């Protein structure tokens, strides 16, 4: 690409690893004085694009994407847990199967019609990083986007991204057979929902993940030998935050859930006994990480783009988070854990997604037990009432056996939603 040889780089996508995206994301990089020409030329190409002039490329990309979607059934088990979690929580959401079905019959003419409809009304959000004044940045964007000449997108047309709100104290369980019959491992994803993001909650959650992830790996992976994939990760999607714990193992999901619950019991005791010096070291470690300067313009742009696409617009987030971290005492931190994650808390909100692998299926059959999972069960959720625990830690009482089974589509339609994106 000649432009790249001249130091000009362009990228177009509809997804981002760190930024939720509800349209096309265009990125331009290069010399300041060449930006107007680069952006204008790209916009002209988009506005005047004719699919029928590139029919062979369209078919090639289509077939490549079809193969990609078909092969997703062979992903590792924990990927399918994450997908199931997203299915329950995210609005809108389309499964791999739904996308594949539409893709297989997609024509170039339909893409052309969509492009016309898409470009007719747009909400354009942009930012400029470089040697520009505010006025120059506005002029650059305004003039460079002229080839599109879109109408403003009305309020009803703006995308609304929502997250399903799990009621206080409820535990939801979703189970499915692994789509790859040869995959040995099972997996679980346990999502603990907190709620709407704030700076204070964000830093406490990030600090918790920093402390917990190493402890979880040491206990569940090294000591209990459950599997190689063990992780605790924070989720901050569409303005809603939570904690997601993942384990992939040859053990059955029910056993993994009990061990996960037992770990949370053990971890709470460990927090209680944590020395003040150790806690201070964790805080300072996270502060040091946040005070690191962006090592490149690309990293700076990615961080700012996250704020833009998420509609949070906290461009000095790192500075605010450092201040918030310094104010979090060990007592505050432990209280945060107890409120949202403790095994003794009757109001914590959880979504458990299980994928049953071949080893667990074979073990059930060897014990003479029936495997009650099918293609139909993939679309249902078991809802356990306030404070009920289907997989308690040892010495924490009997497992709850009273639940209501509902279709996922019904749960998604009837449950309240977090709508926090501006």
C-alpha positions as CSV (number, residue, x, y, z in Angstrom):
1,X,0.0,0.0,0.0
2,X,1.7,3.2,-1.3
3,X,0.3,5.4,1.4
4,X,1.9,3.3,4.2
5,X,5.3,3.6,2.4
6,X,4.7,7.4,2.7
7,X,4.0,7.1,6.4
8,X,0.2,7.3,6.2
9,X,-1.8,4.5,7.9
10,X,-5.5,3.8,7.8
11,X,-7.7,1.2,9.5
12,X,-11.4,0.4,9.4
13,X,-13.3,-2.0,11.6
14,X,-16.6,-2.5,13.4
15,X,-15.1,-4.0,16.5
16,X,-12.5,-3.2,19.1
17,X,-10.9,-5.3,21.9
18,X,-11.3,-2.4,24.4
19,X,-14.0,-0.2,23.0
20,X,-17.6,-1.1,22.4
21,X,-18.4,0.0,18.8
22,X,-21.8,0.4,17.2
23,X,-20.8,1.4,13.7
24,X,-17.6,1.8,11.8
25,X,-14.4,2.8,13.5
26,X,-11.9,4.6,11.3
27,X,-8.4,5.3,12.4
28,X,-5.9,7.5,10.6
29,X,-2.2,8.0,11.4
30,X,0.5,10.0,9.7
31,X,2.0,13.4,9.1
32,X,-0.2,16.3,10.2
33,X,-0.2,18.2,6.9
34,X,-1.2,15.0,5.0
35,X,-4.2,14.1,7.2
36,X,-6.8,16.2,5.3
37,X,-5.9,14.5,2.0
38,X,-5.8,11.0,3.5
39,X,-9.2,11.3,5.3
40,X,-10.9,13.0,2.3
41,X,-9.8,10.3,-0.1
42,X,-10.9,7.5,2.3
43,X,-14.3,9.2,2.8
44,X,-14.7,9.5,-1.0
45,X,-13.9,5.8,-1.4
46,X,-16.5,4.9,1.2
47,X,-19.2,7.2,-0.2
48,X,-18.7,6.0,-3.8
49,X,-18.0,2.3,-3.0
50,X,-19.6,-0.1,-5.5
51,X,-19.7,-3.8,-4.4
52,X,-20.3,-5.1,-7.9
53,X,-16.9,-3.6,-8.9
54,X,-15.3,-5.9,-6.3
55,X,-17.5,-9.0,-6.6
56,X,-14.6,-11.5,-6.4
57,X,-13.2,-9.8,-3.3
58,X,-16.7,-9.8,-1.7
59,X,-17.1,-13.6,-2.3
60,X,-13.6,-14.3,-1.0
61,X,-14.2,-12.3,2.2
62,X,-17.7,-13.8,2.6
63,X,-16.4,-17.4,2.4
64,X,-13.5,-16.6,4.7
65,X,-15.9,-15.2,7.3
66,X,-18.3,-18.2,6.9
67,X,-15.4,-20.6,7.6
68,X,-14.5,-18.5,10.7
69,X,-18.0,-18.7,12.1
70,X,-18.3,-22.4,11.4
71,X,-14.9,-23.0,13.1
72,X,-15.9,-21.2,16.3
73,X,-17.6,-24.4,17.6
74,X,-14.0,-25.7,17.9
75,X,-12.9,-22.9,20.2
76,X,-11.8,-23.8,23.8
77,X,-14.6,-24.5,26.2
78,X,-14.2,-21.3,28.2
79,X,-14.8,-19.2,25.0
80,X,-18.3,-20.8,24.8
81,X,-18.9,-19.8,28.5
82,X,-18.0,-16.2,27.7
83,X,-20.3,-16.3,24.7
84,X,-23.2,-17.7,26.8
85,X,-22.6,-15.0,29.4
86,X,-22.8,-12.3,26.7
87,X,-26.0,-13.8,25.3
88,X,-27.7,-13.5,28.6
89,X,-26.4,-10.0,29.5
90,X,-26.0,-8.0,26.3
91,X,-28.7,-6.1,24.4
92,X,-28.4,-6.3,21.4
93,X,-26.8,-9.7,21.0
94,X,-26.7,-12.1,18.0
95,X,-25.2,-15.6,18.4
96,X,-22.6,-17.1,16.1
97,X,-25.3,-19.4,14.7
98,X,-27.6,-16.4,13.9
99,X,-24.8,-14.5,12.2
100,X,-23.8,-17.5,10.2
101,X,-27.4,-18.1,9.0
102,X,-27.6,-14.5,7.7
103,X,-24.1,-14.5,6.2
104,X,-24.7,-17.7,4.1
105,X,-27.4,-16.0,2.1
106,X,-25.9,-12.5,2.0
107,X,-25.6,-10.9,-1.5
108,X,-23.5,-8.1,-2.8
109,X,-26.6,-6.2,-3.7
110,X,-27.8,-6.4,-0.1
111,X,-24.5,-5.0,1.2
112,X,-24.8,-2.2,-1.3
113,X,-28.3,-1.3,-0.1
114,X,-27.1,-1.4,3.5
115,X,-24.2,0.9,2.7
116,X,-26.6,3.5,1.2
117,X,-29.0,3.2,4.2
118,X,-26.1,3.3,6.7
119,X,-24.5,6.5,5.2
120,X,-27.8,8.3,4.8
121,X,-28.0,9.3,8.5
122,X,-24.9,9.2,10.8
123,X,-23.8,10.2,14.3
124,X,-20.2,11.0,13.9
125,X,-17.9,11.2,16.9
126,X,-14.2,12.0,16.4
127,X,-11.1,13.2,18.2
128,X,-7.7,14.4,16.9
129,X,-4.3,13.8,18.6
130,X,-1.3,15.7,17.3
131,X,-0.1,19.2,16.4
132,X,-3.5,20.7,16.0
133,X,-5.3,23.5,17.8
134,X,-9.0,23.0,18.7
135,X,-10.1,25.1,15.7
136,X,-7.8,23.2,13.4
137,X,-9.1,19.9,14.6
138,X,-12.7,21.0,14.0
139,X,-11.9,22.2,10.5
140,X,-10.0,19.0,9.7
141,X,-12.9,16.8,10.7
142,X,-15.6,19.0,9.1
143,X,-13.9,19.4,5.8
144,X,-12.6,15.9,5.5
145,X,-16.0,14.3,6.1
146,X,-17.7,16.5,3.4
147,X,-17.8,13.6,0.8
148,X,-20.2,11.7,3.0
149,X,-22.7,14.6,3.5
150,X,-24.9,12.6,5.9
151,X,-28.0,13.7,7.6
152,X,-27.9,13.9,11.4
153,X,-29.0,10.7,13.1
154,X,-32.2,11.3,15.1
155,X,-32.6,10.3,18.7
156,X,-34.5,7.1,17.9
157,X,-31.8,6.0,15.5
158,X,-29.0,6.2,18.0
159,X,-27.9,2.8,19.3
160,X,-28.9,1.9,22.8
161,X,-26.5,-0.6,24.4
162,X,-27.9,-2.2,27.6
163,X,-26.9,-4.9,30.1
164,X,-29.4,-7.2,31.8
165,X,-29.8,-6.4,35.5
166,X,-29.7,-9.5,37.7
167,X,-32.0,-9.0,40.7
168,X,-30.4,-8.7,44.1
169,X,-29.7,-12.1,45.6
170,X,-30.5,-14.2,42.6
171,X,-28.2,-16.8,41.0
172,X,-28.8,-17.7,37.3
173,X,-27.4,-20.9,35.9
174,X,-27.0,-21.7,32.2
175,X,-25.7,-25.1,31.0
176,X,-24.9,-26.5,27.6
177,X,-23.0,-29.3,26.0
178,X,-19.8,-28.4,24.4
179,X,-20.4,-27.9,20.6
180,X,-17.2,-29.8,19.8
181,X,-17.9,-33.5,20.7
182,X,-14.1,-34.2,20.8
183,X,-13.3,-31.4,23.3
184,X,-12.4,-33.1,26.6
185,X,-12.5,-30.1,28.9
186,X,-15.5,-28.5,30.6
187,X,-15.5,-24.9,31.7
188,X,-17.4,-22.4,33.9
189,X,-17.8,-18.7,33.9
190,X,-19.1,-17.1,37.1
191,X,-20.1,-13.5,36.6
192,X,-20.6,-11.4,39.7
193,X,-22.6,-8.2,38.8
194,X,-21.9,-5.0,40.6
195,X,-23.8,-2.3,38.7
196,X,-23.1,1.1,37.2
197,X,-19.5,2.1,37.0
198,X,-17.9,4.9,39.1
199,X,-14.3,5.8,39.6
200,X,-14.3,4.4,43.2
201,X,-15.9,1.1,42.2
202,X,-13.6,0.7,39.2
203,X,-10.4,1.1,41.2
204,X,-11.6,-1.3,44.0
205,X,-12.6,-3.9,41.4
206,X,-9.2,-3.5,39.6
207,X,-7.4,-3.8,42.9
208,X,-9.4,-6.9,43.8
209,X,-8.5,-8.6,40.5
210,X,-4.9,-7.8,41.0
211,X,-4.9,-9.5,44.4
212,X,-7.3,-12.3,43.6
213,X,-6.0,-13.4,40.2
214,X,-2.7,-14.6,41.6
215,X,-4.3,-16.2,44.7
216,X,-6.9,-18.0,42.5
217,X,-4.2,-19.3,40.1
218,X,-2.1,-20.5,43.1
219,X,-5.0,-22.3,44.8
220,X,-7.1,-23.7,42.0
221,X,-4.4,-24.3,39.4
222,X,-1.3,-25.1,41.5
223,X,-2.7,-26.6,44.7
224,X,-6.0,-28.2,43.5
225,X,-4.7,-28.9,39.9
226,X,-8.1,-28.1,38.4
227,X,-6.7,-26.9,35.0
228,X,-4.3,-24.6,33.2
229,X,-6.9,-21.9,32.5
230,X,-7.9,-20.1,35.8
231,X,-8.5,-16.4,35.8
232,X,-10.4,-13.6,37.6
233,X,-11.0,-10.6,35.3
234,X,-12.9,-7.3,35.7
235,X,-15.6,-6.5,33.2
236,X,-16.6,-2.9,32.4
237,X,-18.9,-3.1,29.4
238,X,-21.4,-0.5,28.4
239,X,-21.2,1.3,31.7
240,X,-21.8,-1.7,33.9
241,X,-19.0,-3.5,35.9
242,X,-18.6,-6.9,37.5
243,X,-16.1,-9.7,38.1
244,X,-15.8,-12.7,35.9
245,X,-14.1,-15.9,37.1
246,X,-13.1,-18.6,34.5
247,X,-12.0,-22.2,35.0
248,X,-11.4,-24.8,32.3
249,X,-10.8,-28.4,33.4
250,X,-11.5,-32.0,32.8
251,X,-13.6,-31.9,36.0
252,X,-17.3,-31.5,35.7
253,X,-18.8,-27.9,36.0
254,X,-20.6,-28.7,39.3
255,X,-17.3,-29.7,41.0
256,X,-15.6,-26.6,39.6
257,X,-18.4,-24.4,41.0
258,X,-18.0,-25.9,44.5
259,X,-14.3,-25.4,44.4
260,X,-14.8,-21.8,43.2
261,X,-17.2,-21.1,46.1
262,X,-14.7,-22.6,48.5
263,X,-12.0,-20.4,47.1
264,X,-14.1,-17.3,47.8
265,X,-14.6,-18.4,51.3
266,X,-10.8,-19.0,51.7
267,X,-10.0,-15.7,50.0
268,X,-12.2,-13.7,52.4
269,X,-10.4,-15.2,55.3
270,X,-7.1,-14.3,53.7
271,X,-8.2,-10.7,53.1
272,X,-9.1,-10.5,56.8
273,X,-5.6,-11.6,57.8
274,X,-3.8,-9.5,55.3
275,X,-1.1,-7.3,56.8
276,X,-1.4,-3.6,56.4
277,X,2.0,-3.5,54.7
278,X,1.0,-6.1,52.1
279,X,-2.2,-4.2,51.3
280,X,-0.2,-1.0,50.9
281,X,2.1,-2.8,48.5
282,X,-0.8,-3.9,46.3
283,X,-2.2,-0.3,46.2
284,X,1.2,1.2,45.4
285,X,1.8,-1.4,42.7
286,X,-1.5,-0.4,41.0
287,X,-0.8,3.3,41.4
288,X,2.6,2.9,39.8
289,X,1.0,1.1,36.8
290,X,-1.5,3.9,36.3
291,X,1.1,6.6,36.6
292,X,3.0,5.2,33.7
293,X,2.9,7.5,30.7
294,X,1.5,6.3,27.4
295,X,4.4,4.8,25.6
296,X,3.2,5.7,22.1
297,X,0.6,7.9,20.3
298,X,-1.2,4.6,19.4
299,X,-1.6,3.7,23.1
300,X,-2.8,7.2,23.9
301,X,-5.4,7.1,21.1
302,X,-6.6,3.7,22.2
303,X,-7.2,4.9,25.7
304,X,-9.0,8.1,24.5
305,X,-11.1,6.0,22.0
306,X,-12.3,3.8,24.9
307,X,-13.7,6.9,26.6
308,X,-15.3,8.1,23.4
309,X,-16.9,4.8,22.3
310,X,-18.1,4.1,25.9
311,X,-19.5,7.7,26.2
312,X,-17.8,8.1,29.6
313,X,-15.6,11.0,28.4
314,X,-13.4,10.8,31.6
315,X,-10.2,11.7,29.7
316,X,-8.2,12.2,32.9
317,X,-9.3,8.8,34.2
318,X,-5.9,7.7,35.3
319,X,-5.3,10.8,37.4
320,X,-8.8,10.4,39.1
321,X,-8.2,6.7,39.7
322,X,-4.8,7.4,41.4
323,X,-6.6,9.8,43.8
324,X,-9.3,7.3,44.4
325,X,-6.9,4.5,45.1
326,X,-5.0,6.5,47.7
327,X,-8.3,7.0,49.6
328,X,-9.2,3.3,49.7
329,X,-8.4,1.8,53.1
330,X,-8.0,-1.9,53.8
331,X,-11.3,-1.8,55.7
332,X,-13.0,-0.2,52.7
333,X,-11.6,-2.8,50.4
334,X,-12.8,-5.7,52.6
335,X,-16.2,-4.1,52.9
336,X,-16.4,-3.9,49.1
337,X,-15.6,-7.6,48.8
338,X,-18.2,-8.6,51.4
339,X,-20.9,-6.5,49.7
340,X,-20.6,-8.0,46.3
341,X,-18.7,-11.3,46.5
342,X,-18.7,-12.9,50.0
343,X,-20.2,-16.4,50.3
344,X,-22.0,-15.0,53.4
345,X,-23.7,-12.3,51.4
346,X,-27.4,-13.0,50.5
347,X,-27.7,-10.2,48.0
348,X,-24.8,-10.9,45.6
349,X,-25.9,-11.3,42.0
350,X,-24.4,-14.1,39.9
351,X,-24.6,-15.6,36.5
352,X,-23.1,-19.1,36.1
353,X,-22.5,-20.5,32.6
354,X,-21.4,-24.1,32.2
355,X,-20.0,-25.9,29.2
356,X,-19.9,-29.7,29.6
357,X,-17.0,-31.4,27.9
358,X,-16.5,-35.0,26.8
359,X,-14.6,-36.1,30.0
360,X,-17.5,-35.0,32.2
361,X,-20.1,-36.6,29.9
362,X,-18.1,-39.9,29.9
363,X,-17.8,-39.7,33.7
364,X,-21.6,-39.3,34.1
365,X,-22.3,-42.3,31.8
366,X,-19.7,-44.4,33.7
367,X,-21.6,-43.7,36.9
368,X,-24.9,-44.6,35.3
369,X,-26.2,-41.0,35.3
370,X,-28.1,-39.4,32.5
371,X,-26.8,-36.3,30.9
372,X,-29.9,-34.0,30.8
373,X,-28.4,-31.5,28.4
374,X,-29.5,-31.1,24.8
375,X,-29.7,-28.4,22.1
376,X,-32.9,-27.2,23.6
377,X,-31.4,-26.8,27.1
378,X,-28.9,-24.3,25.7
379,X,-31.7,-21.8,25.5
380,X,-32.9,-22.0,29.2
381,X,-31.8,-20.6,32.5
382,X,-32.4,-21.9,36.0
383,X,-33.2,-19.0,38.4
384,X,-32.5,-19.5,42.1
385,X,-34.3,-17.1,44.5
386,X,-32.9,-14.6,46.9
387,X,-29.9,-16.1,48.8
388,X,-30.2,-19.6,47.4
389,X,-26.9,-21.3,46.5
390,X,-27.0,-24.2,44.1
391,X,-23.3,-25.0,44.7
392,X,-22.3,-24.1,48.2
393,X,-18.8,-24.6,49.6
394,X,-18.2,-27.6,51.9
395,X,-19.6,-26.9,55.4
396,X,-21.8,-24.1,54.0
397,X,-25.2,-25.9,54.1
398,X,-27.2,-27.9,51.6
399,X,-27.4,-27.1,47.9
400,X,-30.5,-25.3,46.8
401,X,-32.8,-27.4,44.7
402,X,-35.7,-25.0,44.2
403,X,-35.5,-23.0,41.0
404,X,-37.5,-21.6,38.1
405,X,-36.6,-22.6,34.6
406,X,-37.1,-20.0,31.9
407,X,-36.2,-19.4,28.3
408,X,-33.3,-17.0,27.8
409,X,-35.4,-14.9,25.5
410,X,-38.0,-14.6,28.2
411,X,-35.4,-13.6,30.8
412,X,-33.9,-11.0,28.5
413,X,-37.3,-9.5,27.7
414,X,-38.6,-9.4,31.3
415,X,-35.6,-8.5,33.3
416,X,-34.7,-4.9,34.0
417,X,-31.7,-3.4,32.2
418,X,-28.9,-1.0,33.0
419,X,-29.1,1.9,30.5
420,X,-26.2,4.0,31.5
421,X,-24.6,5.0,28.1
422,X,-25.2,8.7,27.4
